[in-house]
């Protein structure tokens, strides 16, 4: 067995290469502890009386939750397949969104000014 120089390990003990100075027994003990803890955790989860409820709660995460109806006859159905690509790009473009946003900012500013005017009139009355 090869001995490493300049180590604090007493003679007769061998370091496991690449383990940061842990002996093979310490590594095996750590591995056994990890396996036992995982086993106990799996047993507790398997014996949990609320296991069915937990699975149902996690199953909700896999459901599609967009809220958009799939039936073409229902209200709110988006028919994006029959709409032309150019028309879609024009109506839902970034430029169109920015124009509408600017319009909303102007409308909001006007409403706020009207509110402040009414508030001032009320205080002066």
N, C-alpha and C positions, 0 to 999 in steps of 0.2 A: 504494500500500500504506500502511496506517495504521501509524504508529509509536507505541509505548506510552511514556509518560513515566515517569520514575523507575525505569527498569530498568537492569540491568547489562549488557544486550545491546548490543554496539557498533552504531553506525549502519550501516545496510545489511543488517542481519539482522532477520528478522521472527519474532516469537514466534507459535506456534500458540495460538490462544485456548483456554483450558480444559485445557491439557496440562501445566500446572505449569512452563512455561518450556522445554520440549523443542522442538527444531526439527522440522520435518517429516521431514528426513533421518534424524534420530535415532529418530523414531517408526517410520519404515519399516524401518530397520535392526533395531529391536527386534522388529517383526512378522516379518521374515524369519528372525531367529534362532529365534523361537518355532515357526514353521512347520517349520524344518529339524529342530529337536529333536523335535517331535512326529512328523515323518516317520521319523526314525532310530529312535525308540522303536517305532513301528508296524512297521517293517521287522524289527527285532530280535524283537519278539513273534511276528510272522508266521513267521519262520525258526526259532523255538525248537523243538528236537527233542522237548521234553516238553510240547508244546502240547496233545496229546490228553489227557494225564494231568491237566494244569491244568484243562481244560474239564470233565473227569469230576469233579475235586475240587469245582469250583464248582457242578456239577449237583447234588451232594449237598445243597447249601444250598436248592435249590428243592423237594426232596422233602418230603413230609409226614412228620414225625418224632414224632408224638404218642405212638406206641407203643400206641394203642388199636386193638384189632382191628375190622375192618370187617364181618367175617362174623358174623351173629347167632348161629350155632351154636358159635362159638369161645368159649373161656374168657376172661372179662374184657370181653366186649362190653357196652357201655352202651346200653340201650334207652331213650333219653330221649323218643322220639317217642310211644310208647304209654303213658307214665306221665302221669298227670294233672298239669296245671300247678299246681293248688293243693297236691297231694300233694308235688310236687317242691319248691315254695316252702317248705312246712312242714318237710320233711326236711333241706333244704339251706339253711335260713335263717341269718342272722347270729346270731339269738338261740340257735338250736340249737347252732351252732358255739361260741359263748361258753360255753354250759352244758357242752359236752363238754370244752372247754379247761380250765374250772375243775375238772372231774372229774379230768382228767389231771394237773393241778397238785397236787391233793390226793393222788392215787395216787403221784406222783413223790416228794412230801414224805414220805409214809409209808414208801416203799421206802428213801429216803435215811436216815430215822431208824432203820429196822431194820438197815441196813448199819452205821451208826455204833454201834448197840448191839452187834452181833455183833463189830465190830472192838474195842470196849472190853472185851467179855468175853474175847476172844482175848488181849489184852494183859495182862489181869489174871490169866489162867490160868497 
